[in-house]
Amino acid sequence: MDDRFEPVLLDNDDARLRRAWHPVGRSVDIGRSPFAALLNGDELVLARDGDVVRQGHGREGEPASPVRILRGVAWGVQEIYGLVWVAQEEPIAELPHLPEWFDPGYHSAVLTRTTTAAAGVLTDNFLDVTHFSYLHKQSFGRSRAVTDDGYSIIAKGDFVQLQHDTVLQEGRRKDNGEFGQRRIATYTYWPAYTTHLQMYFPDDGDEAAATLICQPESATSTRAYVLVLVPVTDPGIDDQVAFSRHVLDEDLVLVERMTDPRLCLSVRSELHTRADRASIEMRRTLTDFLDACTLAQAVPA
Amino acid sequence: MTDTLRSTGPTASGDRATGPRGDAPRTTGTATVQPGLVTRPGWWPLASLADVSGAGRIPLSVSIDGSPWAVVLLDGEVAALRDLCPHRRVPLSAGSVADLPTGQVLECGYHGWSYDRAGHCAAIPAIGENRVPRGMGSVAALETAVADGIVWGRVAPDADAAVTSDAAADAPVPTGSAAPPSPGADALFLRPQKVSLPWVEVVTELSGLEVAARADGLLTEGSVELPVTASALSYFVRPIDAVSTSVFPVVPADAIETGLPEWLGRLAAVS
């Protein structure tokens, strides 16, 4: 009957994460005009020093008008994955490498949503394959629950990776036009808030990817970006974007109802089963990252 | 307007209108206690039975002074379960009723953890069927009673003290009355109304300063019937949180035709 617990909840504007790269807007949305963004509770105003906007995959080497900070304090700005990124203080880690982005065989779209749920909660949700049968039972969730033998996981300290083999009931049709395609998915999480999903469809050999990246705007607001990456030979990018938006919205409806929608870092404050290994490793990896940020702060450069 | 007060159709939806976060205080920093887990002792009116049954398989989220409970019918009986799944901290009121071979349960909408009327965890899909370790994942449950068309709930006198209060976990829980208070056979409840004011202000408006001054003492062991100033009307209150109150209006059974419009006027003045 004891429902008391003292969770360690990660504030969405935790100052330690000023030492990480975060997106502050989509490349296509930032031009010569001042662009206002919120990051970890700070207001930033950015603008491009010209009219050339960074284009998509594999074109990072092409010229683009640089983005600079007009107002606010930042250690650095960079532009990649269709997003403009800011580190408020010297970051302790580089951004992860998302191979599909550099593959000329892919094209992409970036959808975005703003939510009251914390970035950590959204990331935990994206990495969690065990909720499909319930939260997404109206869309792609299969009828049988994902148990602890439903996926495999590796955690290497600085990232978490899990592989999940499932059958989709929506979003992607088989060659005969019906749903029910097998999907082998590999999810990789890097702190602070980047999770990359690579999908392989053995029925037809197709591949696709989607990346959730969260911008912790303030204590009470997060902007989520989903990079939808599909091969240029696949005509269904609009379908994939619509499907990703639909799935994200299903998740937001639930997590926005949390009384306190911050990520609980203390593993003992929530109940877990073996099927929650990915959630637990994600919390541990993020906690280690936060500790590393603190250590970096303590040692003057 | 009249229809909103008549205790008939299912239109109310618990206390959720307060907003997704409710108005529970949000502490900052990383070490904090989950807010809203202190439940005042004694019987509290939770909702009309019509609203609970009208909501069907979807629970109402009902807050007793900041302490949230999911209220729903399971196999025809009222269940009031802690509105917080211990797995991922989402409200159980975001879930729905599911049918298990052993009876109906409230199923969390996130991962399907399911709870019976007593709050015992009956299913955790991720560990397979019929494999919930004894005692794992249970949530607190209120003792409930239905009287005069109103669903009442209280922390059972033998419940774990932790359910009642974080601050006074060792304090004895008052035994109180075995049955919820009743306005009597010659009175009727109207549909409960949410008022966006602290309960002391509501009592001051409806019953005057003198009653309001005593009200804190009156409500230490549950809700009590309060008189409306210069009227035959009476009511019960349940503090929803620090800024809003649920009023359970009562009219004399032989004066519904005059009592109903009088209540409408009183509540309009309070709101």
Chai-1 contact restraints between the chains, C-beta under 6 A:
chainA,res_idxA,chainB,res_idxB,connection_type,confidence,min_distance_angstrom,max_distance_angstrom,comment,restraint_id
A,M1,B,A140,contact,1.0,0.0,6.0,A-B,restraint_1
A,M1,B,D160,contact,1.0,0.0,6.0,A-B,restraint_2
A,D2,B,D160,contact,1.0,0.0,6.0,A-B,restraint_3
A,D2,B,A162,contact,1.0,0.0,6.0,A-B,restraint_4
A,D3,B,R82,contact,1.0,0.0,6.0,A-B,restraint_5
A,D3,B,A140,contact,1.0,0.0,6.0,A-B,restraint_6
A,R4,B,A162,contact,1.0,0.0,6.0,A-B,restraint_7
A,R4,B,D166,contact,1.0,0.0,6.0,A-B,restraint_8
A,E6,B,V33,contact,1.0,0.0,6.0,A-B,restraint_9
A,V8,B,T30,contact,1.0,0.0,6.0,A-B,restraint_10
A,V8,B,A31,contact,1.0,0.0,6.0,A-B,restraint_11
A,T130,B,H111,contact,1.0,0.0,6.0,A-B,restraint_12
A,T130,B,A126,contact,1.0,0.0,6.0,A-B,restraint_13
A,H131,B,Y110,contact,1.0,0.0,6.0,A-B,restraint_14
A,H131,B,H111,contact,1.0,0.0,6.0,A-B,restraint_15
A,Y134,B,H111,contact,1.0,0.0,6.0,A-B,restraint_16
A,Y134,B,G112,contact,1.0,0.0,6.0,A-B,restraint_17
A,L135,B,Y110,contact,1.0,0.0,6.0,A-B,restraint_18
A,A145,B,P125,contact,1.0,0.0,6.0,A-B,restraint_19
A,A145,B,A126,contact,1.0,0.0,6.0,A-B,restraint_20
A,T147,B,A126,contact,1.0,0.0,6.0,A-B,restraint_21
A,T147,B,G128,contact,1.0,0.0,6.0,A-B,restraint_22
A,L254,B,A94,contact,1.0,0.0,6.0,A-B,restraint_23
A,L254,B,G109,contact,1.0,0.0,6.0,A-B,restraint_24
A,L254,B,Y110,contact,1.0,0.0,6.0,A-B,restraint_25
A,E256,B,P20,contact,1.0,0.0,6.0,A-B,restraint_26
A,R257,B,P20,contact,1.0,0.0,6.0,A-B,restraint_27
A,R257,B,P91,contact,1.0,0.0,6.0,A-B,restraint_28
A,R257,B,A94,contact,1.0,0.0,6.0,A-B,restraint_29
A,M258,B,V90,contact,1.0,0.0,6.0,A-B,restraint_30
A,T259,B,G22,contact,1.0,0.0,6.0,A-B,restraint_31
A,L271,B,P86,contact,1.0,0.0,6.0,A-B,restraint_32
A,L271,B,H87,contact,1.0,0.0,6.0,A-B,restraint_33
A,L271,B,G137,contact,1.0,0.0,6.0,A-B,restraint_34
A,T273,B,A126,contact,1.0,0.0,6.0,A-B,restraint_35
A,T273,B,I127,contact,1.0,0.0,6.0,A-B,restraint_36
A,A275,B,A126,contact,1.0,0.0,6.0,A-B,restraint_37
